[in-house]
Amino acid sequence: MPRLLYSPASPYSAKVRMAAAWLDLGIEPETVNTNDEPALLVDNNPLGKIPTLILDDGSALFDSRAIMQELDRMSGRRLFPRNAAKRMEAERMEALGDGLCDCLLAQVYEKRFRPEEKVHQPWLDLQARKVTRGLDWLNDNAPRVTSKLTGGQFAVAAMLGYLDLRFPDLNWRRGRPKLKRFEDRFAKQFPEYETLKSHG
């Protein structure tokens, strides 16, 4: 059985875990602490990052987008549309969801790992502007939820879950009714969302 090394708070891990559950691939999740650099993680991923997927043959895949492509192959191409235009749209949504997570994590790490007097506010402000633009774009171009969820939708949903975890004061739903509607419809289609999204 493939094993997924992950952290509960990681939005990239949440994306992969949700997609694997949706596809019913029987992947065994296993939490790791990247700060401890456990052998199981660094022996399979020299970067020591999560998520990392260990396959049955002992090989490993890392970077959540590479893992999502493997889940697509494992499921018989059920995670990304076969139609070229629709697939590109799903991949664009995944890239935007992941990119927004990059901006959010940059803010978290700036505050968490720098001494307070060395926190660079202009850097935080730059990342915050990117997040605002990205969320507004998503509200204007909210993915349409059908019975066939895509990798892009899982990425966007994972990002929204991370916003709730680390940026509750941002109140991303305010003024973005279409994006809120997407989350509501996604959660209805995928009830495991509440339990699998990022949590501390």
C-alpha positions as CSV (number, residue, x, y, z in Angstrom):
1,M,0.0,0.0,0.0
2,P,1.4,3.4,-0.9
3,R,2.3,5.7,2.0
4,L,1.8,9.4,2.2
5,L,4.1,11.3,4.5
6,Y,2.3,14.5,5.5
7,S,1.7,17.2,8.1
8,P,-1.8,18.0,9.3
9,A,-1.4,21.8,8.9
10,S,0.1,21.7,5.4
11,P,-2.3,22.8,2.7
12,Y,-0.3,20.9,0.1
13,S,-0.7,17.8,2.2
14,A,-4.4,18.5,2.5
15,K,-4.8,18.8,-1.2
16,V,-3.2,15.4,-1.8
17,R,-5.0,13.7,1.0
18,M,-8.4,15.0,-0.1
19,A,-7.7,13.9,-3.7
20,A,-6.6,10.4,-2.6
21,A,-9.6,10.0,-0.5
22,W,-11.9,11.2,-3.3
23,L,-10.4,8.7,-5.7
24,D,-10.5,5.9,-3.0
25,L,-6.9,4.8,-3.8
26,G,-6.2,3.2,-0.4
27,I,-3.1,5.3,0.4
28,E,-1.9,5.1,4.0
29,P,-1.3,8.5,5.5
30,E,1.5,8.9,8.0
31,T,2.3,12.2,9.9
32,V,5.9,13.4,10.1
33,N,7.5,16.4,11.7
34,T,9.8,18.0,9.1
35,N,11.8,19.8,11.7
36,D,12.9,16.5,13.2
37,E,14.2,15.4,9.7
38,P,13.1,11.8,10.3
39,A,15.0,9.2,8.3
40,L,11.8,7.9,6.7
41,L,11.3,11.4,5.2
42,V,14.8,12.4,4.3
43,D,15.7,9.0,2.9
44,N,12.8,9.2,0.5
45,N,13.0,13.0,-0.2
46,P,16.4,14.7,0.2
47,L,14.6,18.0,0.5
48,G,12.9,16.8,3.7
49,K,9.6,18.3,2.6
50,I,6.0,17.1,2.7
51,P,3.9,15.7,1.2
52,T,6.0,12.8,0.0
53,L,4.4,9.7,-1.5
54,I,6.2,6.3,-1.1
55,L,5.0,3.9,-3.8
56,D,4.7,0.1,-3.5
57,D,8.0,-0.4,-5.4
58,G,9.8,1.7,-2.9
59,S,10.2,4.7,-5.1
60,A,9.1,8.1,-3.9
61,L,7.5,11.2,-5.4
62,F,7.6,14.6,-3.9
63,D,6.1,18.0,-4.7
64,S,2.3,18.0,-4.4
65,R,1.7,18.7,-8.0
66,A,3.9,15.7,-9.1
67,I,2.0,13.6,-6.6
68,M,-1.4,14.8,-8.0
69,Q,-0.3,13.7,-11.5
70,E,0.6,10.2,-10.1
71,L,-2.8,10.0,-8.4
72,D,-4.4,10.9,-11.7
73,R,-2.5,8.0,-13.3
74,M,-3.3,5.6,-10.5
75,S,-7.0,6.3,-10.8
76,G,-7.2,5.8,-14.5
77,R,-7.2,9.6,-15.3
78,R,-10.0,10.5,-13.0
79,L,-8.5,13.6,-11.3
80,F,-7.9,15.8,-14.3
81,P,-10.2,16.2,-17.3
82,R,-9.2,14.4,-20.5
83,N,-10.4,17.4,-22.6
84,A,-7.3,19.5,-23.2
85,A,-8.9,22.9,-22.5
86,K,-10.6,21.7,-19.3
87,R,-7.4,20.0,-18.2
88,M,-5.5,23.3,-18.7
89,E,-8.1,25.1,-16.6
90,A,-7.8,22.5,-13.8
91,E,-4.1,22.8,-13.9
92,R,-4.3,26.6,-13.8
93,M,-6.6,26.4,-10.8
94,E,-4.1,24.1,-9.1
95,A,-1.2,26.4,-9.8
96,L,-3.1,29.4,-8.4
97,G,-4.3,27.5,-5.3
98,D,-0.7,26.3,-4.6
99,G,0.7,29.8,-5.4
100,L,-1.6,31.4,-2.9
101,C,-0.5,28.9,-0.3
102,D,3.1,29.9,-1.1
103,C,2.2,33.5,-0.4
104,L,0.4,32.6,2.8
105,L,3.3,30.4,4.1
106,A,5.8,33.1,3.3
107,Q,3.9,35.4,5.7
108,V,3.6,32.7,8.4
109,Y,7.4,31.8,8.2
110,E,8.4,35.5,8.2
111,K,6.7,36.0,11.5
112,R,7.5,32.6,13.0
113,F,11.2,32.3,12.2
114,R,12.5,35.9,12.3
115,P,13.0,37.9,15.5
116,E,10.2,40.4,15.8
117,E,12.5,43.4,15.2
118,K,13.7,41.9,11.9
119,V,10.3,41.0,10.4
120,H,10.2,42.8,7.1
121,Q,6.7,44.4,6.8
122,P,7.1,45.4,3.1
123,W,7.6,41.7,2.3
124,L,4.5,40.8,4.3
125,D,2.5,43.5,2.5
126,L,3.7,42.3,-0.9
127,Q,2.5,38.7,-0.1
128,A,-0.8,40.0,1.3
129,R,-1.5,41.9,-2.0
130,K,-0.8,38.8,-4.0
131,V,-3.3,36.9,-1.8
132,T,-6.0,39.6,-2.2
133,R,-5.6,39.6,-6.0
134,G,-5.6,35.8,-6.2
135,L,-8.8,35.5,-4.0
136,D,-10.5,38.3,-6.0
137,W,-9.6,36.5,-9.3
138,L,-11.0,33.2,-7.9
139,N,-14.2,35.0,-6.9
140,D,-14.5,36.2,-10.5
141,N,-13.6,32.8,-12.0
142,A,-14.8,30.4,-9.4
143,P,-14.6,26.8,-10.5
144,R,-17.9,25.1,-11.3
145,V,-18.5,22.1,-9.0
146,T,-20.0,19.0,-10.6
147,S,-20.0,15.3,-9.6
148,K,-16.4,15.1,-11.1
149,L,-14.1,17.1,-8.9
150,T,-10.7,18.0,-10.3
151,G,-7.2,18.5,-9.0
152,G,-7.6,22.2,-9.4
153,Q,-10.6,22.3,-7.1
154,F,-8.9,20.3,-4.5
155,A,-6.0,22.8,-4.5
156,V,-8.3,25.8,-4.2
157,A,-10.3,24.1,-1.4
158,A,-7.1,23.2,0.5
159,M,-5.9,26.8,0.2
160,L,-9.2,28.1,1.6
161,G,-9.0,25.6,4.5
162,Y,-5.5,26.9,5.3
163,L,-6.8,30.5,5.3
164,D,-9.3,29.5,7.9
165,L,-6.5,27.8,10.0
166,R,-3.8,30.5,9.9
167,F,-5.6,33.7,8.7
168,P,-9.1,33.7,10.3
169,D,-9.0,37.5,10.7
170,L,-8.7,37.9,7.0
171,N,-12.3,36.8,6.6
172,W,-11.8,35.8,3.0
173,R,-15.5,35.1,2.5
174,R,-16.4,38.8,3.0
175,G,-17.2,40.3,-0.4
176,R,-16.5,37.1,-2.3
177,P,-19.9,35.4,-2.6
178,K,-19.0,33.3,-5.6
179,L,-15.9,31.9,-3.9
180,K,-17.9,31.1,-0.8
181,R,-20.5,29.4,-2.9
182,F,-17.7,27.3,-4.5
183,E,-16.5,26.2,-1.0
184,D,-20.1,25.3,0.0
185,R,-20.8,23.3,-3.1
186,F,-17.4,21.6,-2.9
187,A,-18.0,20.6,0.8
188,K,-21.4,19.2,-0.2
189,Q,-19.9,17.1,-3.0
190,F,-16.9,16.1,-0.8
191,P,-18.1,15.8,2.8
192,E,-14.6,14.7,4.0
193,Y,-13.5,18.3,3.4
194,E,-14.0,19.4,7.0
195,T,-11.9,16.6,8.4
196,L,-9.1,16.5,5.8
197,K,-8.5,20.2,5.4
198,S,-5.5,21.8,7.2
199,H,-5.8,21.7,11.0
200,G,-3.4,22.4,13.8
